[in-house]
Amino acid sequence: MSYDIKFKQRVIEYREEGHTFKETCKVFKISETTLIRWINKKKEGKLGEVKIRVRKPKKICPEQLVKYIEQYPDAYLYEIAEEFNCSDVAIFKALKKLNITRKKRQLYTRSNAKKK
């Protein structure tokens, strides 16, 4: 959760008016570490900057995985993992997200075939 820049400025102004760190933190319900970090960022001129999270690209493209499964429906997880250069657990989780099950169900079992 990030705080609004106006709130950060108000907190710093309150501190600069002569109030102690503890008073400021108690009034605005923030930690002293947060207040110190905001003051240091204001000195650097970076108070309003927002960090952008950089995520790693996914190894397994869902569209490519679906195409591969359509081409090779009987492939084992480790074979698919070799194709996508990842672990078989990663393939299992990706298939689970796509609601693709690896279990093949037979329509007729031996016990059902004898009854008919």
N, CA, C and O atoms as a GROMACS GRO file, in nm:
protein
  464
    1MET      N    1   0.085  -0.118   0.000
    1MET     CA    2   0.000   0.000   0.000
    1MET      C    3   0.089   0.124   0.000
    1MET      O    4   0.182   0.134   0.080
    2SER      N    5   0.062   0.214  -0.087
    2SER     CA    6   0.142   0.337  -0.091
    2SER      C    7   0.056   0.455  -0.046
    2SER      O    8  -0.066   0.455  -0.062
    3TYR      N    9   0.122   0.552   0.011
    3TYR     CA   10   0.053   0.671   0.060
    3TYR      C   11   0.048   0.777  -0.049
    3TYR      O   12   0.134   0.781  -0.138
    4ASP      N   13  -0.052   0.862  -0.041
    4ASP     CA   14  -0.067   0.973  -0.134
    4ASP      C   15   0.046   1.073  -0.111
    4ASP      O   16   0.091   1.092   0.003
    5ILE      N   17   0.092   1.136  -0.217
    5ILE     CA   18   0.204   1.231  -0.206
    5ILE      C   19   0.166   1.351  -0.120
    5ILE      O   20   0.252   1.405  -0.050
    6LYS      N   21   0.041   1.394  -0.123
    6LYS     CA   22  -0.002   1.506  -0.038
    6LYS      C   23   0.007   1.469   0.110
    6LYS      O   24   0.045   1.551   0.193
    7PHE      N   25  -0.028   1.343   0.140
    7PHE     CA   26  -0.018   1.297   0.278
    7PHE      C   27   0.127   1.298   0.323
    7PHE      O   28   0.157   1.341   0.434
    8LYS      N   29   0.217   1.250   0.239
    8LYS     CA   30   0.359   1.248   0.273
    8LYS      C   31   0.411   1.389   0.300
    8LYS      O   32   0.485   1.411   0.395
    9GLN      N   33   0.370   1.485   0.215
    9GLN     CA   34   0.414   1.623   0.231
    9GLN      C   35   0.360   1.682   0.361
    9GLN      O   36   0.431   1.756   0.430
   10ARG      N   37   0.234   1.651   0.395
   10ARG     CA   38   0.176   1.700   0.519
   10ARG      C   39   0.252   1.647   0.640
   10ARG      O   40   0.276   1.721   0.736
   11VAL      N   41   0.288   1.520   0.635
   11VAL     CA   42   0.362   1.459   0.746
   11VAL      C   43   0.498   1.528   0.762
   11VAL      O   44   0.538   1.561   0.874
   12ILE      N   45   0.567   1.548   0.653
   12ILE     CA   46   0.700   1.612   0.659
   12ILE      C   47   0.688   1.756   0.707
   12ILE      O   48   0.772   1.800   0.786
   13GLU      N   49   0.586   1.829   0.662
   13GLU     CA   50   0.566   1.968   0.708
   13GLU      C   51   0.537   1.970   0.858
   13GLU      O   52   0.587   2.057   0.930
   14TYR      N   53   0.458   1.874   0.904
   14TYR     CA   54   0.426   1.866   1.047
   14TYR      C   55   0.554   1.842   1.127
   14TYR      O   56   0.573   1.902   1.233
   15ARG      N   57   0.641   1.757   1.078
   15ARG     CA   58   0.769   1.729   1.145
   15ARG      C   59   0.858   1.854   1.144
   15ARG      O   60   0.925   1.882   1.243
   16GLU      N   61   0.858   1.929   1.032
   16GLU     CA   62   0.943   2.047   1.020
   16GLU      C   63   0.893   2.164   1.105
   16GLU      O   64   0.968   2.258   1.130
   17GLU      N   65   0.767   2.159   1.148
   17GLU     CA   66   0.712   2.264   1.235
   17GLU      C   67   0.771   2.257   1.376
   17GLU      O   68   0.751   2.348   1.456
   18GLY      N   69   0.842   2.150   1.405
   18GLY     CA   70   0.907   2.141   1.536
   18GLY      C   71   0.861   2.023   1.619
   18GLY      O   72   0.903   2.010   1.734
   19HIS      N   73   0.777   1.940   1.566
   19HIS     CA   74   0.730   1.823   1.642
   19HIS      C   75   0.836   1.712   1.634
   19HIS      O   76   0.912   1.704   1.538
   20THR      N   77   0.838   1.628   1.734
   20THR     CA   78   0.936   1.519   1.738
   20THR      C   79   0.894   1.407   1.643
   20THR      O   80   0.781   1.404   1.593
   21PHE      N   81   0.988   1.316   1.620
   21PHE     CA   82   0.958   1.201   1.534
   21PHE      C   83   0.844   1.117   1.593
   21PHE      O   84   0.753   1.076   1.522
   22LYS      N   85   0.852   1.093   1.725
   22LYS     CA   86   0.751   1.009   1.789
   22LYS      C   87   0.613   1.073   1.784
   22LYS      O   88   0.514   1.004   1.759
   23GLU      N   89   0.605   1.204   1.808
   23GLU     CA   90   0.476   1.273   1.801
   23GLU      C   91   0.417   1.265   1.660
   23GLU      O   92   0.300   1.235   1.641
   24THR      N   93   0.503   1.292   1.561
   24THR     CA   94   0.459   1.290   1.422
   24THR      C   95   0.408   1.151   1.384
   24THR      O   96   0.303   1.138   1.320
   25CYS      N   97   0.481   1.049   1.423
   25CYS     CA   98   0.442   0.912   1.388
   25CYS      C   99   0.314   0.871   1.459
   25CYS      O  100   0.231   0.799   1.403
   26LYS      N  101   0.297   0.918   1.582
   26LYS     CA  102   0.176   0.884   1.656
   26LYS      C  103   0.053   0.954   1.597
   26LYS      O  104  -0.054   0.894   1.586
   27VAL      N  105   0.069   1.080   1.559
   27VAL     CA  106  -0.043   1.157   1.502
   27VAL      C  107  -0.088   1.098   1.368
   27VAL      O  108  -0.207   1.083   1.343
   28PHE      N  109   0.009   1.064   1.282
   28PHE     CA  110  -0.024   1.017   1.147
   28PHE      C  111  -0.027   0.865   1.136
   28PHE      O  112  -0.055   0.811   1.028
   29LYS      N  113   0.003   0.795   1.246
   29LYS     CA  114  -0.001   0.649   1.252
   29LYS      C  115   0.088   0.585   1.145
   29LYS      O  116   0.043   0.501   1.067
   30ILE      N  117   0.214   0.626   1.145
   30ILE     CA  118   0.313   0.565   1.058
   30ILE      C  119   0.435   0.529   1.142
   30ILE      O  120   0.448   0.576   1.255
   31SER      N  121   0.522   0.447   1.088
   31SER     CA  122   0.642   0.410   1.164
   31SER      C  123   0.751   0.516   1.146
   31SER      O  124   0.749   0.595   1.052
   32GLU      N  125   0.846   0.515   1.240
   32GLU     CA  126   0.956   0.611   1.232
   32GLU      C  127   1.044   0.583   1.111
   32GLU      O  128   1.098   0.676   1.050
   33THR      N  129   1.058   0.457   1.076
   33THR     CA  130   1.137   0.420   0.958
   33THR      C  131   1.078   0.481   0.832
   33THR      O  132   1.150   0.532   0.747
   34THR      N  133   0.946   0.476   0.821
   34THR     CA  134   0.877   0.533   0.705
   34THR      C  135   0.899   0.683   0.699
   34THR      O  136   0.926   0.738   0.592
   35LEU      N  137   0.888   0.750   0.813
   35LEU     CA  138   0.908   0.895   0.818
   35LEU      C  139   1.051   0.933   0.778
   35LEU      O  140   1.072   1.028   0.702
   36ILE      N  141   1.148   0.860   0.830
   36ILE     CA  142   1.287   0.887   0.795
   36ILE      C  143   1.310   0.866   0.645
   36ILE      O  144   1.378   0.946   0.580
   37ARG      N  145   1.252   0.761   0.590
   37ARG     CA  146   1.266   0.733   0.447
   37ARG      C  147   1.205   0.846   0.364
   37ARG      O  148   1.264   0.888   0.264
   38TRP      N  149   1.087   0.896   0.405
   38TRP     CA  150   1.024   1.006   0.331
   38TRP      C  151   1.106   1.133   0.338
   38TRP      O  152   1.119   1.204   0.238
   39ILE      N  153   1.163   1.162   0.454
   39ILE     CA  154   1.246   1.282   0.469
   39ILE      C  155   1.369   1.272   0.380
   39ILE      O  156   1.404   1.370   0.313
   40ASN      N  157   1.434   1.156   0.377
   40ASN     CA  158   1.551   1.137   0.291
   40ASN      C  159   1.514   1.148   0.143
   40ASN      O  160   1.590   1.204   0.063
   41LYS      N  161   1.398   1.097   0.106
   41LYS     CA  162   1.356   1.108  -0.034
   41LYS      C  163   1.325   1.252  -0.071
   41LYS      O  164   1.349   1.294  -0.184
   42LYS      N  165   1.271   1.328   0.024
   42LYS     CA  166   1.243   1.469  -0.004
   42LYS      C  167   1.373   1.545  -0.025
   42LYS      O  168   1.380   1.632  -0.112
   43LYS      N  169   1.476   1.514   0.053
   43LYS     CA  170   1.606   1.579   0.037
   43LYS      C  171   1.665   1.548  -0.101
   43LYS      O  172   1.729   1.634  -0.162
   44GLU      N  173   1.644   1.427  -0.148
   44GLU     CA  174   1.695   1.386  -0.280
   44GLU      C  175   1.607   1.436  -0.393
   44GLU      O  176   1.648   1.435  -0.509
   45GLY      N  177   1.486   1.480  -0.360
   45GLY     CA  178   1.393   1.527  -0.462
   45GLY      C  179   1.317   1.414  -0.529
   45GLY      O  180   1.269   1.428  -0.642
   46LYS      N  181   1.306   1.301  -0.460
   46LYS     CA  182   1.239   1.184  -0.519
   46LYS      C  183   1.116   1.142  -0.439
   46LYS      O  184   1.078   1.025  -0.442
   47LEU      N  185   1.054   1.235  -0.370
   47LEU     CA  186   0.941   1.200  -0.285
   47LEU      C  187   0.821   1.149  -0.365
   47LEU      O  188   0.750   1.060  -0.319
   48GLY      N  189   0.800   1.204  -0.483
   48GLY     CA  190   0.682   1.167  -0.562
   48GLY      C  191   0.704   1.050  -0.656
   48GLY      O  192   0.611   1.008  -0.724
   49GLU      N  193   0.826   0.996  -0.661
   49GLU     CA  194   0.854   0.886  -0.753
   49GLU      C  195   0.788   0.757  -0.707
   49GLU      O  196   0.781   0.727  -0.588
   50VAL      N  197   0.740   0.683  -0.804
   50VAL     CA  198   0.677   0.555  -0.776
   50VAL      C  199   0.761   0.447  -0.842
   50VAL      O  200   0.796   0.457  -0.959
   51LYS      N  201   0.794   0.344  -0.766
   51LYS     CA  202   0.871   0.233  -0.821
   51LYS      C  203   0.782   0.149  -0.911
   51LYS      O  204   0.668   0.118  -0.877
   52ILE      N  205   0.836   0.112  -1.025
   52ILE     CA  206   0.764   0.026  -1.116
   52ILE      C  207   0.822  -0.114  -1.101
   52ILE      O  208   0.943  -0.135  -1.116
   53ARG      N  209   0.736  -0.209  -1.070
   53ARG     CA  210   0.781  -0.346  -1.052
   53ARG      C  211   0.812  -0.408  -1.188
   53ARG      O  212   0.734  -0.398  -1.282
   54VAL      N  213   0.926  -0.470  -1.195
   54VAL     CA  214   0.965  -0.538  -1.317
   54VAL      C  215   0.950  -0.688  -1.292
   54VAL      O  216   1.016  -0.744  -1.205
   55ARG      N  217   0.863  -0.750  -1.369
   55ARG     CA  218   0.841  -0.893  -1.352
   55ARG      C  219   0.917  -0.970  -1.459
   55ARG      O  220   0.937  -0.922  -1.570
   56LYS      N  221   0.958  -1.088  -1.422
   56LYS     CA  222   1.025  -1.174  -1.517
   56LYS      C  223   0.923  -1.222  -1.620
   56LYS      O  224   0.808  -1.249  -1.585
   57PRO      N  225   0.964  -1.234  -1.744
   57PRO     CA  226   0.871  -1.286  -1.844
   57PRO      C  227   0.844  -1.434  -1.817
   57PRO      O  228   0.930  -1.507  -1.768
   58LYS      N  229   0.724  -1.475  -1.849
   58LYS     CA  230   0.687  -1.614  -1.826
   58LYS      C  231   0.756  -1.703  -1.929
   58LYS      O  232   0.767  -1.668  -2.046
   59LYS      N  233   0.802  -1.818  -1.883
   59LYS     CA  234   0.864  -1.912  -1.974
   59LYS      C  235   0.759  -1.984  -2.058
   59LYS      O  236   0.783  -2.018  -2.173
   60ILE      N  237   0.644  -2.004  -1.999
   60ILE     CA  238   0.542  -2.084  -2.063
   60ILE      C  239   0.431  -1.994  -2.116
   60ILE      O  240   0.355  -1.936  -2.038
   61CYS      N  241   0.422  -1.982  -2.245
   61CYS     CA  242   0.316  -1.904  -2.308
   61CYS      C  243   0.192  -1.995  -2.314
   61CYS      O  244   0.199  -2.104  -2.371
   62PRO      N  245   0.079  -1.951  -2.257
   62PRO     CA  246  -0.040  -2.038  -2.255
   62PRO      C  247  -0.088  -2.082  -2.393
   62PRO      O  248  -0.130  -2.196  -2.411
   63GLU      N  249  -0.080  -1.992  -2.491
   63GLU     CA  250  -0.126  -2.027  -2.625
   63GLU      C  251  -0.039  -2.137  -2.686
   63GLU      O  252  -0.089  -2.230  -2.748
   64GLN      N  253   0.093  -2.125  -2.666
   64GLN     CA  254   0.184  -2.226  -2.719
   64GLN      C  255   0.165  -2.359  -2.649
   64GLN      O  256   0.176  -2.465  -2.711
   65LEU      N  257   0.137  -2.354  -2.519
   65LEU     CA  258   0.115  -2.477  -2.444
   65LEU      C  259  -0.010  -2.549  -2.493
   65LEU      O  260  -0.009  -2.671  -2.509
   66VAL      N  261  -0.117  -2.475  -2.517
   66VAL     CA  262  -0.240  -2.535  -2.566
   66VAL      C  263  -0.217  -2.597  -2.703
   66VAL      O  264  -0.263  -2.708  -2.729
   67LYS      N  265  -0.146  -2.527  -2.791
   67LYS     CA  266  -0.116  -2.582  -2.923
   67LYS      C  267  -0.034  -2.711  -2.912
   67LYS      O  268  -0.060  -2.808  -2.983
   68TYR      N  269   0.064  -2.710  -2.822
   68TYR     CA  270   0.148  -2.827  -2.805
   68TYR      C  271   0.066  -2.946  -2.755
   68TYR      O  272   0.084  -3.059  -2.802
   69ILE      N  273  -0.025  -2.922  -2.661
   69ILE     CA  274  -0.110  -3.028  -2.606
   69ILE      C  275  -0.203  -3.082  -2.715
   69ILE      O  276  -0.229  -3.202  -2.720
   70GLU      N  277  -0.253  -2.994  -2.801
   70GLU     CA  278  -0.340  -3.040  -2.911
   70GLU      C  279  -0.262  -3.126  -3.009
   70GLU      O  280  -0.315  -3.224  -3.061
   71GLN      N  281  -0.135  -3.091  -3.034
   71GLN     CA  282  -0.053  -3.170  -3.126
   71GLN      C  283  -0.011  -3.303  -3.066
   71GLN      O  284  -0.013  -3.407  -3.132
   72TYR      N  285   0.027  -3.298  -2.938
   72TYR     CA  286   0.078  -3.418  -2.870
   72TYR      C  287  -0.004  -3.443  -2.743
   72TYR      O  288   0.044  -3.413  -2.634
   73PRO      N  289  -0.125  -3.496  -2.755
   73PRO     CA  290  -0.210  -3.513  -2.637
   73PRO      C  291  -0.159  -3.617  -2.537
   73PRO      O  292  -0.196  -3.612  -2.420
   74ASP      N  293  -0.076  -3.711  -2.582
   74ASP     CA  294  -0.027  -3.816  -2.493
   74ASP      C  295   0.114  -3.790  -2.440
   74ASP      O  296   0.175  -3.880  -2.384
   75ALA      N  297   0.165  -3.670  -2.458
   75ALA     CA  298   0.301  -3.638  -2.412
   75ALA      C  299   0.305  -3.633  -2.259
   75ALA      O  300   0.212  -3.586  -2.194
   76TYR      N  301   0.414  -3.684  -2.206
   76TYR     CA  302   0.434  -3.679  -2.061
   76TYR      C  303   0.474  -3.537  -2.021
   76TYR      O  304   0.518  -3.457  -2.102
   77LEU      N  305   0.455  -3.509  -1.890
   77LEU     CA  306   0.489  -3.375  -1.840
   77LEU      C  307   0.636  -3.344  -1.860
   77LEU      O  308   0.672  -3.231  -1.894
   78TYR      N  309   0.723  -3.443  -1.838
   78TYR     CA  310   0.866  -3.416  -1.854
   78TYR      C  311   0.903  -3.389  -1.999
   78TYR      O  312   0.997  -3.314  -2.027
   79GLU      N  313   0.830  -3.449  -2.093
   79GLU     CA  314   0.855  -3.422  -2.235
   79GLU      C  315   0.813  -3.279  -2.272
   79GLU      O  316   0.883  -3.210  -2.346
   80ILE      N  317   0.700  -3.238  -2.219
   80ILE     CA  318   0.652  -3.101  -2.243
   80ILE      C  319   0.748  -3.002  -2.178
   80ILE      O  320   0.778  -2.897  -2.235
   81ALA      N  321   0.797  -3.036  -2.059
   81ALA     CA  322   0.890  -2.949  -1.986
   81ALA      C  323   1.020  -2.932  -2.064
   81ALA      O  324   1.076  -2.822  -2.067
   82GLU      N  325   1.068  -3.038  -2.127
   82GLU     CA  326   1.189  -3.027  -2.209
   82GLU      C  327   1.166  -2.934  -2.327
   82GLU      O  328   1.254  -2.856  -2.364
   83GLU      N  329   1.048  -2.941  -2.385
   83GLU     CA  330   1.015  -2.855  -2.500
   83GLU      C  331   1.013  -2.707  -2.459
   83GLU      O  332   1.058  -2.622  -2.535
   84PHE      N  333   0.960  -2.678  -2.339
   84PHE     CA  334   0.947  -2.540  -2.293
   84PHE      C  335   1.063  -2.495  -2.205
   84PHE      O  336   1.064  -2.382  -2.157
   85ASN      N  337   1.160  -2.582  -2.184
   85ASN     CA  338   1.280  -2.551  -2.107
   85ASN      C  339   1.246  -2.506  -1.964
   85ASN      O  340   1.291  -2.400  -1.919
   86CYS      N  341   1.167  -2.589  -1.894
   86CYS     CA  342   1.131  -2.560  -1.757
   86CYS      C  343   1.108  -2.692  -1.684
   86CYS      O  344   1.134  -2.798  -1.741
   87SER      N  345   1.061  -2.687  -1.563
   87SER     CA  346   1.038  -2.809  -1.486
   87SER      C  347   0.900  -2.867  -1.515
   87SER      O  348   0.811  -2.798  -1.564
   88ASP      N  349   0.884  -2.995  -1.484
   88ASP     CA  350   0.755  -3.059  -1.505
   88ASP      C  351   0.649  -3.004  -1.409
   88ASP      O  352   0.530  -3.006  -1.440
   89VAL      N  353   0.693  -2.957  -1.293
   89VAL     CA  354   0.599  -2.896  -1.198
   89VAL      C  355   0.543  -2.766  -1.255
   89VAL      O  356   0.425  -2.735  -1.236
   90ALA      N  357   0.627  -2.689  -1.324
   90ALA     CA  358   0.580  -2.564  -1.386
   90ALA      C  359   0.476  -2.595  -1.493
   90ALA      O  360   0.377  -2.523  -1.506
   91ILE      N  361   0.498  -2.702  -1.570
   91ILE     CA  362   0.401  -2.742  -1.672
   91ILE      C  363   0.271  -2.785  -1.605
   91ILE      O  364   0.162  -2.749  -1.650
   92PHE      N  365   0.283  -2.862  -1.498
   92PHE     CA  366   0.164  -2.907  -1.426
   92PHE      C  367   0.080  -2.788  -1.377
   92PHE      O  368  -0.042  -2.788  -1.391
   93LYS      N  369   0.148  -2.689  -1.319
   93LYS     CA  370   0.076  -2.570  -1.268
   93LYS      C  371   0.015  -2.489  -1.381
   93LYS      O  372  -0.096  -2.436  -1.366
   94ALA      N  373   0.086  -2.478  -1.494
   94ALA     CA  374   0.032  -2.403  -1.608
   94ALA      C  375  -0.091  -2.473  -1.664
   94ALA      O  376  -0.188  -2.407  -1.701
   95LEU      N  377  -0.087  -2.606  -1.672
   95LEU     CA  378  -0.202  -2.682  -1.720
   95LEU      C  379  -0.320  -2.668  -1.625
   95LEU      O  380  -0.435  -2.661  -1.667
   96LYS      N  381  -0.290  -2.665  -1.497
   96LYS     CA  382  -0.395  -2.650  -1.396
   96LYS      C  383  -0.465  -2.515  -1.410
   96LYS      O  384  -0.587  -2.506  -1.398
   97LYS      N  385  -0.386  -2.409  -1.436
   97LYS     CA  386  -0.444  -2.276  -1.456
   97LYS      C  387  -0.534  -2.273  -1.579
   97LYS      O  388  -0.633  -2.200  -1.582
   98LEU      N  389  -0.498  -2.352  -1.680
   98LEU     CA  390  -0.575  -2.356  -1.804
   98LEU      C  391  -0.691  -2.456  -1.798
   98LEU      O  392  -0.763  -2.473  -1.897
   99ASN      N  393  -0.708  -2.521  -1.684
   99ASN     CA  394  -0.812  -2.623  -1.665
   99ASN      C  395  -0.798  -2.738  -1.764
   99ASN      O  396  -0.898  -2.790  -1.814
  100ILE      N  397  -0.676  -2.777  -1.792
  100ILE     CA  398  -0.650  -2.891  -1.879
  100ILE      C  399  -0.605  -3.006  -1.789
  100ILE      O  400  -0.505  -2.993  -1.718
  101THR      N  401  -0.678  -3.116  -1.792
  101THR     CA  402  -0.639  -3.229  -1.708
  101THR      C  403  -0.560  -3.328  -1.791
  101THR      O  404  -0.584  -3.342  -1.911
  102ARG      N  405  -0.469  -3.395  -1.729
  102ARG     CA  406  -0.386  -3.494  -1.797
  102ARG      C  407  -0.445  -3.634  -1.781
  102ARG      O  408  -0.397  -3.729  -1.842
  103LYS      N  409  -0.549  -3.646  -1.700
  103LYS     CA  410  -0.608  -3.776  -1.674
  103LYS      C  411  -0.698  -3.815  -1.791
  103LYS      O  412  -0.784  -3.738  -1.832
  104LYS      N  413  -0.678  -3.934  -1.842
  104LYS     CA  414  -0.761  -3.984  -1.951
  104LYS      C  415  -0.865  -4.079  -1.890
  104LYS      O  416  -0.828  -4.177  -1.824
  105ARG      N  417  -0.990  -4.051  -1.911
  105ARG     CA  418  -1.095  -4.136  -1.856
  105ARG      C  419  -1.150  -4.224  -1.966
  105ARG      O  420  -1.181  -4.177  -2.076
  106GLN      N  421  -1.162  -4.351  -1.936
  106GLN     CA  422  -1.219  -4.443  -2.032
  106GLN      C  423  -1.370  -4.443  -2.018
  106GLN      O  424  -1.424  -4.439  -1.907
  107LEU      N  425  -1.437  -4.447  -2.131
  107LEU     CA  426  -1.582  -4.449  -2.127
  107LEU      C  427  -1.634  -4.583  -2.077
  107LEU      O  428  -1.733  -4.590  -2.005
  108TYR      N  429  -1.564  -4.689  -2.115
  108TYR     CA  430  -1.607  -4.823  -2.075
  108TYR      C  431  -1.496  -4.890  -1.998
  108TYR      O  432  -1.383  -4.899  -2.045
  109THR      N  433  -1.530  -4.936  -1.881
  109THR     CA  434  -1.435  -5.013  -1.803
  109THR      C  435  -1.468  -5.160  -1.818
  109THR      O  436  -1.573  -5.194  -1.872
  110ARG      N  437  -1.383  -5.247  -1.772
  110ARG     CA  438  -1.406  -5.391  -1.785
  110ARG      C  439  -1.534  -5.433  -1.715
  110ARG      O  440  -1.610  -5.514  -1.767
  111SER      N  441  -1.557  -5.378  -1.596
  111SER     CA  442  -1.675  -5.417  -1.520
  111SER      C  443  -1.804  -5.373  -1.592
  111SER      O  444  -1.904  -5.445  -1.589
  112ASN      N  445  -1.803  -5.256  -1.656
  112ASN     CA  446  -1.920  -5.209  -1.729
  112ASN      C  447  -1.941  -5.288  -1.859
  112ASN      O  448  -2.054  -5.310  -1.900
  113ALA      N  449  -1.833  -5.331  -1.921
  113ALA     CA  450  -1.843  -5.404  -2.049
  113ALA      C  451  -1.904  -5.542  -2.027
  113ALA      O  452  -1.977  -5.589  -2.114
  114LYS      N  453  -1.876  -5.608  -1.915
  114LYS     CA  454  -1.930  -5.743  -1.886
  114LYS      C  455  -2.080  -5.737  -1.860
  114LYS      O  456  -2.152  -5.831  -1.893
  115LYS      N  457  -2.126  -5.628  -1.800
  115LYS     CA  458  -2.267  -5.616  -1.766
  115LYS      C  459  -2.353  -5.601  -1.890
  115LYS      O  460  -2.469  -5.643  -1.889
  116LYS      N  461  -2.300  -5.544  -1.995
  116LYS     CA  462  -2.381  -5.518  -2.114
  116LYS      C  463  -2.383  -5.633  -2.204
  116LYS      O  464  -2.447  -5.627  -2.309
   0.00000   0.00000   0.00000
